[in-house]
Amino acid sequence: MRNKKPTSNQPASFAEVVRHVHHEIVRTCEYCGKPMTRSDVNDYGSLCEAI
């Protein structure tokens, strides 16, 4: 299940940004199927760190 990006006319709080980057599942590992957050994808691409 994907979380929606916070939308508002006001800037997002630090906690909202951290949640969006480190807790939102945006894809699964192409090798093992592990859920990956936006941060994982930025760090490892389409494969998780366990590969």
CHARMM internal coordinates of N, CA and C (Angstrom, degrees):
IC EDIT
DIST 1 N 1 CA 1.4539
DIST 1 CA 1 C 1.5178
ANGL 1 N 1 CA 1 C 108.29
DIST 1 C 2 N 1.3086
ANGL 1 CA 1 C 2 N 116.03
DIHE 1 N 1 CA 1 C 2 N 131.47
DIST 2 N 2 CA 1.4524
ANGL 1 C 2 N 2 CA 120.70
DIHE 1 CA 1 C 2 N 2 CA -179.00
DIST 2 CA 2 C 1.5177
ANGL 2 N 2 CA 2 C 110.84
DIHE 1 C 2 N 2 CA 2 C -96.78
DIST 2 C 3 N 1.3166
ANGL 2 CA 2 C 3 N 115.31
DIHE 2 N 2 CA 2 C 3 N 141.87
DIST 3 N 3 CA 1.4590
ANGL 2 C 3 N 3 CA 120.71
DIHE 2 CA 2 C 3 N 3 CA 174.74
DIST 3 CA 3 C 1.5143
ANGL 3 N 3 CA 3 C 108.07
DIHE 2 C 3 N 3 CA 3 C -91.32
DIST 3 C 4 N 1.2969
ANGL 3 CA 3 C 4 N 116.54
DIHE 3 N 3 CA 3 C 4 N 147.44
DIST 4 N 4 CA 1.4590
ANGL 3 C 4 N 4 CA 121.17
DIHE 3 CA 3 C 4 N 4 CA 178.35
DIST 4 CA 4 C 1.5175
ANGL 4 N 4 CA 4 C 109.90
DIHE 3 C 4 N 4 CA 4 C -82.72
DIST 4 C 5 N 1.3271
ANGL 4 CA 4 C 5 N 116.15
DIHE 4 N 4 CA 4 C 5 N 146.36
DIST 5 N 5 CA 1.4538
ANGL 4 C 5 N 5 CA 121.95
DIHE 4 CA 4 C 5 N 5 CA 176.02
DIST 5 CA 5 C 1.5228
ANGL 5 N 5 CA 5 C 108.41
DIHE 4 C 5 N 5 CA 5 C -65.64
DIST 5 C 6 N 1.3556
ANGL 5 CA 5 C 6 N 117.55
DIHE 5 N 5 CA 5 C 6 N 137.62
DIST 6 N 6 CA 1.4606
ANGL 5 C 6 N 6 CA 119.21
DIHE 5 CA 5 C 6 N 6 CA 178.47
DIST 6 CA 6 C 1.5306
ANGL 6 N 6 CA 6 C 110.45
DIHE 5 C 6 N 6 CA 6 C -59.09
DIST 6 C 7 N 1.3050
ANGL 6 CA 6 C 7 N 116.59
DIHE 6 N 6 CA 6 C 7 N 132.27
DIST 7 N 7 CA 1.4641
ANGL 6 C 7 N 7 CA 120.16
DIHE 6 CA 6 C 7 N 7 CA 177.46
DIST 7 CA 7 C 1.5159
ANGL 7 N 7 CA 7 C 108.64
DIHE 6 C 7 N 7 CA 7 C -121.48
DIST 7 C 8 N 1.3119
ANGL 7 CA 7 C 8 N 114.98
DIHE 7 N 7 CA 7 C 8 N 132.18
DIST 8 N 8 CA 1.4531
ANGL 7 C 8 N 8 CA 120.80
DIHE 7 CA 7 C 8 N 8 CA -179.09
DIST 8 CA 8 C 1.5174
ANGL 8 N 8 CA 8 C 108.04
DIHE 7 C 8 N 8 CA 8 C -172.50
DIST 8 C 9 N 1.3198
ANGL 8 CA 8 C 9 N 116.29
DIHE 8 N 8 CA 8 C 9 N 160.59
DIST 9 N 9 CA 1.4519
ANGL 8 C 9 N 9 CA 120.35
DIHE 8 CA 8 C 9 N 9 CA 173.65
DIST 9 CA 9 C 1.5189
ANGL 9 N 9 CA 9 C 110.71
DIHE 8 C 9 N 9 CA 9 C -79.49
DIST 9 C 10 N 1.3479
ANGL 9 CA 9 C 10 N 116.34
DIHE 9 N 9 CA 9 C 10 N -17.64
DIST 10 N 10 CA 1.4552
ANGL 9 C 10 N 10 CA 121.19
DIHE 9 CA 9 C 10 N 10 CA 179.31
DIST 10 CA 10 C 1.5294
ANGL 10 N 10 CA 10 C 109.20
DIHE 9 C 10 N 10 CA 10 C -91.97
DIST 10 C 11 N 1.3390
ANGL 10 CA 10 C 11 N 117.74
DIHE 10 N 10 CA 10 C 11 N 149.14
DIST 11 N 11 CA 1.4612
ANGL 10 C 11 N 11 CA 119.68
DIHE 10 CA 10 C 11 N 11 CA 177.00
DIST 11 CA 11 C 1.5243
ANGL 11 N 11 CA 11 C 110.83
DIHE 10 C 11 N 11 CA 11 C -60.85
DIST 11 C 12 N 1.3275
ANGL 11 CA 11 C 12 N 116.14
DIHE 11 N 11 CA 11 C 12 N 146.22
DIST 12 N 12 CA 1.4659
ANGL 11 C 12 N 12 CA 121.03
DIHE 11 CA 11 C 12 N 12 CA 178.45
DIST 12 CA 12 C 1.5227
ANGL 12 N 12 CA 12 C 109.63
DIHE 11 C 12 N 12 CA 12 C -68.76
DIST 12 C 13 N 1.3307
ANGL 12 CA 12 C 13 N 116.02
DIHE 12 N 12 CA 12 C 13 N 146.89
DIST 13 N 13 CA 1.4573
ANGL 12 C 13 N 13 CA 119.72
DIHE 12 CA 12 C 13 N 13 CA 176.44
DIST 13 CA 13 C 1.5346
ANGL 13 N 13 CA 13 C 108.84
DIHE 12 C 13 N 13 CA 13 C -73.66
DIST 13 C 14 N 1.2973
ANGL 13 CA 13 C 14 N 116.30
DIHE 13 N 13 CA 13 C 14 N 163.11
DIST 14 N 14 CA 1.4594
ANGL 13 C 14 N 14 CA 121.62
DIHE 13 CA 13 C 14 N 14 CA 178.80
DIST 14 CA 14 C 1.5300
ANGL 14 N 14 CA 14 C 110.59
DIHE 13 C 14 N 14 CA 14 C -56.98
DIST 14 C 15 N 1.3195
ANGL 14 CA 14 C 15 N 117.06
DIHE 14 N 14 CA 14 C 15 N -43.00
DIST 15 N 15 CA 1.4694
ANGL 14 C 15 N 15 CA 121.33
DIHE 14 CA 14 C 15 N 15 CA -179.76
DIST 15 CA 15 C 1.5303
ANGL 15 N 15 CA 15 C 111.16
DIHE 14 C 15 N 15 CA 15 C -62.23
DIST 15 C 16 N 1.3193
ANGL 15 CA 15 C 16 N 117.70
DIHE 15 N 15 CA 15 C 16 N -39.32
DIST 16 N 16 CA 1.4638
ANGL 15 C 16 N 16 CA 120.93
DIHE 15 CA 15 C 16 N 16 CA 178.18
DIST 16 CA 16 C 1.5202
ANGL 16 N 16 CA 16 C 111.45
DIHE 15 C 16 N 16 CA 16 C -65.34
DIST 16 C 17 N 1.3133
ANGL 16 CA 16 C 17 N 116.96
DIHE 16 N 16 CA 16 C 17 N -39.96
DIST 17 N 17 CA 1.4665
ANGL 16 C 17 N 17 CA 121.32
DIHE 16 CA 16 C 17 N 17 CA 178.82
DIST 17 CA 17 C 1.5240
ANGL 17 N 17 CA 17 C 109.71
DIHE 16 C 17 N 17 CA 17 C -65.45
DIST 17 C 18 N 1.3302
ANGL 17 CA 17 C 18 N 117.77
DIHE 17 N 17 CA 17 C 18 N -45.71
DIST 18 N 18 CA 1.4660
ANGL 17 C 18 N 18 CA 121.49
DIHE 17 CA 17 C 18 N 18 CA 179.08
DIST 18 CA 18 C 1.5230
ANGL 18 N 18 CA 18 C 110.22
DIHE 17 C 18 N 18 CA 18 C -60.28
DIST 18 C 19 N 1.3103
ANGL 18 CA 18 C 19 N 117.21
DIHE 18 N 18 CA 18 C 19 N -45.44
DIST 19 N 19 CA 1.4655
ANGL 18 C 19 N 19 CA 120.43
DIHE 18 CA 18 C 19 N 19 CA 178.72
DIST 19 CA 19 C 1.5243
ANGL 19 N 19 CA 19 C 111.17
DIHE 18 C 19 N 19 CA 19 C -61.10
DIST 19 C 20 N 1.3149
ANGL 19 CA 19 C 20 N 116.91
DIHE 19 N 19 CA 19 C 20 N -43.94
DIST 20 N 20 CA 1.4607
ANGL 19 C 20 N 20 CA 121.69
DIHE 19 CA 19 C 20 N 20 CA -178.53
DIST 20 CA 20 C 1.5327
ANGL 20 N 20 CA 20 C 111.15
DIHE 19 C 20 N 20 CA 20 C -62.19
DIST 20 C 21 N 1.3147
ANGL 20 CA 20 C 21 N 117.65
DIHE 20 N 20 CA 20 C 21 N -41.34
DIST 21 N 21 CA 1.4696
ANGL 20 C 21 N 21 CA 121.65
DIHE 20 CA 20 C 21 N 21 CA -175.94
DIST 21 CA 21 C 1.5281
ANGL 21 N 21 CA 21 C 112.56
DIHE 20 C 21 N 21 CA 21 C -82.50
DIST 21 C 22 N 1.3385
ANGL 21 CA 21 C 22 N 117.99
DIHE 21 N 21 CA 21 C 22 N -36.68
DIST 22 N 22 CA 1.4636
ANGL 21 C 22 N 22 CA 120.28
DIHE 21 CA 21 C 22 N 22 CA -171.39
DIST 22 CA 22 C 1.5240
ANGL 22 N 22 CA 22 C 115.22
DIHE 21 C 22 N 22 CA 22 C -106.46
DIST 22 C 23 N 1.3310
ANGL 22 CA 22 C 23 N 118.94
DIHE 22 N 22 CA 22 C 23 N -6.82
DIST 23 N 23 CA 1.4628
ANGL 22 C 23 N 23 CA 119.76
DIHE 22 CA 22 C 23 N 23 CA -177.42
DIST 23 CA 23 C 1.5266
ANGL 23 N 23 CA 23 C 113.64
DIHE 22 C 23 N 23 CA 23 C -124.13
DIST 23 C 24 N 1.3090
ANGL 23 CA 23 C 24 N 118.12
DIHE 23 N 23 CA 23 C 24 N -17.50
DIST 24 N 24 CA 1.4653
ANGL 23 C 24 N 24 CA 120.97
DIHE 23 CA 23 C 24 N 24 CA -179.38
DIST 24 CA 24 C 1.5303
ANGL 24 N 24 CA 24 C 109.68
DIHE 23 C 24 N 24 CA 24 C -77.62
DIST 24 C 25 N 1.3263
ANGL 24 CA 24 C 25 N 116.97
DIHE 24 N 24 CA 24 C 25 N 123.30
DIST 25 N 25 CA 1.4606
ANGL 24 C 25 N 25 CA 121.84
DIHE 24 CA 24 C 25 N 25 CA 177.06
DIST 25 CA 25 C 1.5301
ANGL 25 N 25 CA 25 C 107.81
DIHE 24 C 25 N 25 CA 25 C -80.34
DIST 25 C 26 N 1.3439
ANGL 25 CA 25 C 26 N 116.35
DIHE 25 N 25 CA 25 C 26 N 120.23
DIST 26 N 26 CA 1.4603
ANGL 25 C 26 N 26 CA 119.81
DIHE 25 CA 25 C 26 N 26 CA -176.40
DIST 26 CA 26 C 1.5277
ANGL 26 N 26 CA 26 C 113.20
DIHE 25 C 26 N 26 CA 26 C -113.11
DIST 26 C 27 N 1.3373
ANGL 26 CA 26 C 27 N 117.86
DIHE 26 N 26 CA 26 C 27 N -16.36
DIST 27 N 27 CA 1.4657
ANGL 26 C 27 N 27 CA 121.23
DIHE 26 CA 26 C 27 N 27 CA 177.69
DIST 27 CA 27 C 1.5104
ANGL 27 N 27 CA 27 C 109.15
DIHE 26 C 27 N 27 CA 27 C -166.14
DIST 27 C 28 N 1.3102
ANGL 27 CA 27 C 28 N 116.89
DIHE 27 N 27 CA 27 C 28 N 176.49
DIST 28 N 28 CA 1.4578
ANGL 27 C 28 N 28 CA 121.46
DIHE 27 CA 27 C 28 N 28 CA 173.44
DIST 28 CA 28 C 1.5204
ANGL 28 N 28 CA 28 C 108.48
DIHE 27 C 28 N 28 CA 28 C -118.26
DIST 28 C 29 N 1.3196
ANGL 28 CA 28 C 29 N 116.57
DIHE 28 N 28 CA 28 C 29 N 153.63
DIST 29 N 29 CA 1.4563
ANGL 28 C 29 N 29 CA 122.22
DIHE 28 CA 28 C 29 N 29 CA 178.29
DIST 29 CA 29 C 1.5306
ANGL 29 N 29 CA 29 C 108.50
DIHE 28 C 29 N 29 CA 29 C -59.92
DIST 29 C 30 N 1.3225
ANGL 29 CA 29 C 30 N 116.75
DIHE 29 N 29 CA 29 C 30 N 132.05
DIST 30 N 30 CA 1.4622
ANGL 29 C 30 N 30 CA 120.58
DIHE 29 CA 29 C 30 N 30 CA -178.83
DIST 30 CA 30 C 1.5318
ANGL 30 N 30 CA 30 C 112.08
DIHE 29 C 30 N 30 CA 30 C -69.92
DIST 30 C 31 N 1.3267
ANGL 30 CA 30 C 31 N 117.46
DIHE 30 N 30 CA 30 C 31 N -16.99
DIST 31 N 31 CA 1.4626
ANGL 30 C 31 N 31 CA 120.80
DIHE 30 CA 30 C 31 N 31 CA -178.94
DIST 31 CA 31 C 1.5323
ANGL 31 N 31 CA 31 C 112.41
DIHE 30 C 31 N 31 CA 31 C -94.37
DIST 31 C 32 N 1.3489
ANGL 31 CA 31 C 32 N 116.30
DIHE 31 N 31 CA 31 C 32 N -51.85
DIST 32 N 32 CA 1.4688
ANGL 31 C 32 N 32 CA 118.68
DIHE 31 CA 31 C 32 N 32 CA -173.28
DIST 32 CA 32 C 1.5299
ANGL 32 N 32 CA 32 C 114.02
DIHE 31 C 32 N 32 CA 32 C -110.71
DIST 32 C 33 N 1.3340
ANGL 32 CA 32 C 33 N 118.27
DIHE 32 N 32 CA 32 C 33 N -11.51
DIST 33 N 33 CA 1.4631
ANGL 32 C 33 N 33 CA 121.03
DIHE 32 CA 32 C 33 N 33 CA 178.66
DIST 33 CA 33 C 1.5151
ANGL 33 N 33 CA 33 C 115.18
DIHE 32 C 33 N 33 CA 33 C 85.73
DIST 33 C 34 N 1.3423
ANGL 33 CA 33 C 34 N 118.36
DIHE 33 N 33 CA 33 C 34 N 5.17
DIST 34 N 34 CA 1.4691
ANGL 33 C 34 N 34 CA 122.07
DIHE 33 CA 33 C 34 N 34 CA 179.05
DIST 34 CA 34 C 1.5323
ANGL 34 N 34 CA 34 C 110.11
DIHE 33 C 34 N 34 CA 34 C -64.31
DIST 34 C 35 N 1.3433
ANGL 34 CA 34 C 35 N 118.04
DIHE 34 N 34 CA 34 C 35 N 135.84
DIST 35 N 35 CA 1.4649
ANGL 34 C 35 N 35 CA 120.21
DIHE 34 CA 34 C 35 N 35 CA 176.22
DIST 35 CA 35 C 1.5357
ANGL 35 N 35 CA 35 C 110.71
DIHE 34 C 35 N 35 CA 35 C -62.17
DIST 35 C 36 N 1.3126
ANGL 35 CA 35 C 36 N 116.63
DIHE 35 N 35 CA 35 C 36 N 139.77
DIST 36 N 36 CA 1.4642
ANGL 35 C 36 N 36 CA 121.66
DIHE 35 CA 35 C 36 N 36 CA -178.73
DIST 36 CA 36 C 1.5271
ANGL 36 N 36 CA 36 C 109.82
DIHE 35 C 36 N 36 CA 36 C -124.49
DIST 36 C 37 N 1.3414
ANGL 36 CA 36 C 37 N 115.32
DIHE 36 N 36 CA 36 C 37 N 135.95
DIST 37 N 37 CA 1.4599
ANGL 36 C 37 N 37 CA 120.86
DIHE 36 CA 36 C 37 N 37 CA 176.30
DIST 37 CA 37 C 1.5211
ANGL 37 N 37 CA 37 C 108.96
DIHE 36 C 37 N 37 CA 37 C -84.04
DIST 37 C 38 N 1.3330
ANGL 37 CA 37 C 38 N 115.68
DIHE 37 N 37 CA 37 C 38 N 170.88
DIST 38 N 38 CA 1.4624
ANGL 37 C 38 N 38 CA 120.82
DIHE 37 CA 37 C 38 N 38 CA 176.95
DIST 38 CA 38 C 1.5345
ANGL 38 N 38 CA 38 C 110.12
DIHE 37 C 38 N 38 CA 38 C -57.86
DIST 38 C 39 N 1.3217
ANGL 38 CA 38 C 39 N 117.86
DIHE 38 N 38 CA 38 C 39 N -38.02
DIST 39 N 39 CA 1.4603
ANGL 38 C 39 N 39 CA 122.00
DIHE 38 CA 38 C 39 N 39 CA 178.65
DIST 39 CA 39 C 1.5321
ANGL 39 N 39 CA 39 C 110.95
DIHE 38 C 39 N 39 CA 39 C -65.23
DIST 39 C 40 N 1.3460
ANGL 39 CA 39 C 40 N 117.12
DIHE 39 N 39 CA 39 C 40 N -43.48
DIST 40 N 40 CA 1.4640
ANGL 39 C 40 N 40 CA 120.69
DIHE 39 CA 39 C 40 N 40 CA 177.66
DIST 40 CA 40 C 1.5252
ANGL 40 N 40 CA 40 C 110.95
DIHE 39 C 40 N 40 CA 40 C -59.28
DIST 40 C 41 N 1.3265
ANGL 40 CA 40 C 41 N 116.58
DIHE 40 N 40 CA 40 C 41 N -44.25
DIST 41 N 41 CA 1.4630
ANGL 40 C 41 N 41 CA 120.89
DIHE 40 CA 40 C 41 N 41 CA -179.18
DIST 41 CA 41 C 1.5265
ANGL 41 N 41 CA 41 C 110.04
DIHE 40 C 41 N 41 CA 41 C -63.52
DIST 41 C 42 N 1.3370
ANGL 41 CA 41 C 42 N 117.00
DIHE 41 N 41 CA 41 C 42 N -40.41
DIST 42 N 42 CA 1.4652
ANGL 41 C 42 N 42 CA 119.73
DIHE 41 CA 41 C 42 N 42 CA 177.69
DIST 42 CA 42 C 1.5249
ANGL 42 N 42 CA 42 C 110.84
DIHE 41 C 42 N 42 CA 42 C -63.17
DIST 42 C 43 N 1.3415
ANGL 42 CA 42 C 43 N 117.39
DIHE 42 N 42 CA 42 C 43 N -36.47
DIST 43 N 43 CA 1.4633
ANGL 42 C 43 N 43 CA 121.43
DIHE 42 CA 42 C 43 N 43 CA -177.36
DIST 43 CA 43 C 1.5233
ANGL 43 N 43 CA 43 C 113.25
DIHE 42 C 43 N 43 CA 43 C -81.56
DIST 43 C 44 N 1.3400
ANGL 43 CA 43 C 44 N 117.84
DIHE 43 N 43 CA 43 C 44 N -38.51
DIST 44 N 44 CA 1.4655
ANGL 43 C 44 N 44 CA 120.82
DIHE 43 CA 43 C 44 N 44 CA -168.98
DIST 44 CA 44 C 1.5159
ANGL 44 N 44 CA 44 C 114.77
DIHE 43 C 44 N 44 CA 44 C -121.24
DIST 44 C 45 N 1.3059
ANGL 44 CA 44 C 45 N 119.92
DIHE 44 N 44 CA 44 C 45 N -4.33
DIST 45 N 45 CA 1.4605
ANGL 44 C 45 N 45 CA 121.52
DIHE 44 CA 44 C 45 N 45 CA -177.87
DIST 45 CA 45 C 1.5045
ANGL 45 N 45 CA 45 C 111.21
DIHE 44 C 45 N 45 CA 45 C 76.30
DIST 45 C 46 N 1.3396
ANGL 45 CA 45 C 46 N 117.46
DIHE 45 N 45 CA 45 C 46 N -132.81
DIST 46 N 46 CA 1.4600
ANGL 45 C 46 N 46 CA 120.55
DIHE 45 CA 45 C 46 N 46 CA -175.23
DIST 46 CA 46 C 1.5265
ANGL 46 N 46 CA 46 C 113.89
DIHE 45 C 46 N 46 CA 46 C -93.06
DIST 46 C 47 N 1.3575
ANGL 46 CA 46 C 47 N 117.12
DIHE 46 N 46 CA 46 C 47 N 0.27
DIST 47 N 47 CA 1.4729
ANGL 46 C 47 N 47 CA 121.17
DIHE 46 CA 46 C 47 N 47 CA 179.00
DIST 47 CA 47 C 1.5199
ANGL 47 N 47 CA 47 C 108.92
DIHE 46 C 47 N 47 CA 47 C -118.92
DIST 47 C 48 N 1.3388
ANGL 47 CA 47 C 48 N 117.11
DIHE 47 N 47 CA 47 C 48 N 143.91
DIST 48 N 48 CA 1.4553
ANGL 47 C 48 N 48 CA 119.95
DIHE 47 CA 47 C 48 N 48 CA -178.11
DIST 48 CA 48 C 1.5257
ANGL 48 N 48 CA 48 C 111.92
DIHE 47 C 48 N 48 CA 48 C -74.90
DIST 48 C 49 N 1.3043
ANGL 48 CA 48 C 49 N 117.33
DIHE 48 N 48 CA 48 C 49 N 171.37
DIST 49 N 49 CA 1.4600
ANGL 48 C 49 N 49 CA 122.51
DIHE 48 CA 48 C 49 N 49 CA -176.82
DIST 49 CA 49 C 1.5291
ANGL 49 N 49 CA 49 C 113.09
DIHE 48 C 49 N 49 CA 49 C -67.89
DIST 49 C 50 N 1.3253
ANGL 49 CA 49 C 50 N 118.13
DIHE 49 N 49 CA 49 C 50 N -18.76
DIST 50 N 50 CA 1.4621
ANGL 49 C 50 N 50 CA 121.19
DIHE 49 CA 49 C 50 N 50 CA -176.92
DIST 50 CA 50 C 1.5321
ANGL 50 N 50 CA 50 C 112.27
DIHE 49 C 50 N 50 CA 50 C -74.67
DIST 50 C 51 N 1.3124
ANGL 50 CA 50 C 51 N 117.86
DIHE 50 N 50 CA 50 C 51 N -14.57
DIST 51 N 51 CA 1.4645
ANGL 50 C 51 N 51 CA 120.72
DIHE 50 CA 50 C 51 N 51 CA -176.17
DIST 51 CA 51 C 1.5045
ANGL 51 N 51 CA 51 C 111.44
DIHE 50 C 51 N 51 CA 51 C -78.85
END
COOR INIT
IC SEED 1 N 1 CA 1 C
IC BUILD
